[in-house]
């Protein structure tokens, strides 16, 4: 079994990486420090948004980020609220970037 990073460690590292690119991000919901899952909401500040969830690629066994929902920001917020109702230990990070950058496709963030 391989070692896993705690959710808190991953969130702190992610926020630091975003700051290095001058991309504003906020912890909207603080989940379980050890094993909480993480959702990343990307708001492009034009009324639309997307939310991403970490998943496993069944073919490769690698971790990857998938888009859980996208569209009008209120609809994305409703999808996040629904997920939080199932999992109170869930972290929600909101990234605000007009260019649509979230950095989840960079090495080390999967």
WOQUI-V485933 format. One record per helix or strand of 3 or more residues. SS is the DSSP state (alpha for helix, beta for strand). FROM is the first residue (numbers start at 1). LEN is the number of residues. Records with the same first field share a line. If there is no record, write none. Layout:
SS=FROM-LEN, FROM-LEN
//
This chain:
alpha=7-14, 73-14
beta=24-6, 38-6, 48-9, 63-10, 91-6
//
